[in-house]
Amino acid sequence: SLKELQIIELERCSLLGSIPSSLFQLPKIRQVVFYGNSFTGTLPQSLVNAIKLERLEVGSNKLYGSIPENITQLMNLKQFYAVDNRLTGTIP
């Protein structure tokens, strides 16, 4: 069962589409690393549900839009890496 998943690292795997919002519903997820893929779309608003999330690396994709303001509610988030995308606006 994915309910026990804590770390997902899929770097440079040529992944396409949007980042699945359901990923952030997993109760134990601590690290999400999708660096160097071809994900498009925005960062999911469901990020706020990943209360144990410590590391989020989505650099070098094709993401756009703004960083969700609710990212500030992730008290355990220590590392957020989103360089080389088309994100706009300010960091909350």
C-alpha positions as CSV (number, residue, x, y, z in Angstrom):
1,S,0.0,0.0,0.0
2,L,1.2,3.5,-0.8
3,K,0.0,4.7,2.6
4,E,3.4,3.8,4.0
5,L,5.4,5.7,1.3
6,Q,7.7,8.3,2.7
7,I,10.2,9.1,-0.1
8,I,9.7,9.3,-3.8
9,E,12.7,10.2,-6.0
10,L,12.2,10.2,-9.7
11,E,14.9,12.4,-11.1
12,R,15.5,12.7,-14.8
13,C,13.0,10.1,-15.8
14,S,11.3,12.0,-18.7
15,L,8.0,12.0,-16.8
16,L,5.2,14.0,-18.5
17,G,1.9,15.5,-17.4
18,S,1.1,17.2,-14.1
19,I,2.3,16.4,-10.7
20,P,-0.4,14.1,-9.2
21,S,-2.2,16.0,-6.4
22,S,-3.0,12.7,-4.7
23,L,0.6,12.3,-3.9
24,F,0.3,14.9,-1.3
25,Q,-2.6,13.0,0.4
26,L,-0.2,10.2,1.4
27,P,0.0,10.5,5.2
28,K,3.7,9.7,5.6
29,I,5.2,11.4,2.6
30,R,8.4,13.3,3.6
31,Q,10.4,13.7,0.4
32,V,9.2,14.4,-3.1
33,V,12.0,14.7,-5.7
34,F,10.9,15.2,-9.4
35,Y,14.0,17.1,-10.5
36,G,14.7,17.2,-14.3
37,N,11.5,15.8,-15.8
38,S,9.0,17.4,-18.1
39,F,6.1,18.0,-15.6
40,T,3.8,20.8,-16.7
41,G,1.0,22.7,-15.0
42,T,1.0,24.3,-11.6
43,L,2.1,23.1,-8.2
44,P,-0.9,21.3,-6.6
45,Q,-2.8,23.2,-4.0
46,S,-3.0,19.9,-2.1
47,L,0.6,20.5,-1.1
48,V,-0.8,21.7,2.2
49,N,-2.0,18.2,3.0
50,A,1.5,16.8,3.2
51,I,2.1,17.9,6.8
52,K,5.2,15.7,7.1
53,L,6.8,17.0,3.9
54,E,10.5,18.0,4.5
55,R,11.9,18.2,1.0
56,L,10.2,19.2,-2.3
57,E,12.4,19.3,-5.4
58,V,10.7,20.1,-8.6
59,G,13.5,22.0,-10.4
60,S,14.1,21.8,-14.2
61,N,10.5,20.9,-15.2
62,K,8.0,23.0,-17.1
63,L,5.9,24.2,-14.2
64,Y,4.2,27.5,-14.4
65,G,1.9,29.7,-12.2
66,S,2.7,30.9,-8.7
67,I,3.9,29.1,-5.7
68,P,0.8,28.2,-3.6
69,E,0.5,30.6,-0.6
70,N,-0.5,27.6,1.6
71,I,3.1,26.2,1.3
72,T,3.9,28.3,4.4
73,Q,1.7,26.0,6.4
74,L,4.2,23.1,5.9
75,M,6.0,23.5,9.1
76,N,8.4,20.6,8.4
77,L,9.4,21.8,5.0
78,K,13.2,22.4,5.1
79,Q,14.1,22.2,1.4
80,F,12.2,23.6,-1.5
81,Y,13.9,23.6,-4.9
82,A,12.1,24.9,-8.0
83,V,14.7,26.5,-10.2
84,D,14.4,26.4,-14.0
85,N,10.6,26.5,-14.3
86,R,8.2,29.2,-15.3
87,L,6.9,30.0,-11.8
88,T,5.9,33.6,-11.3
89,G,5.0,35.9,-8.5
90,T,6.6,36.2,-5.0
91,I,7.7,33.6,-2.6
92,P,5.0,33.4,0.1
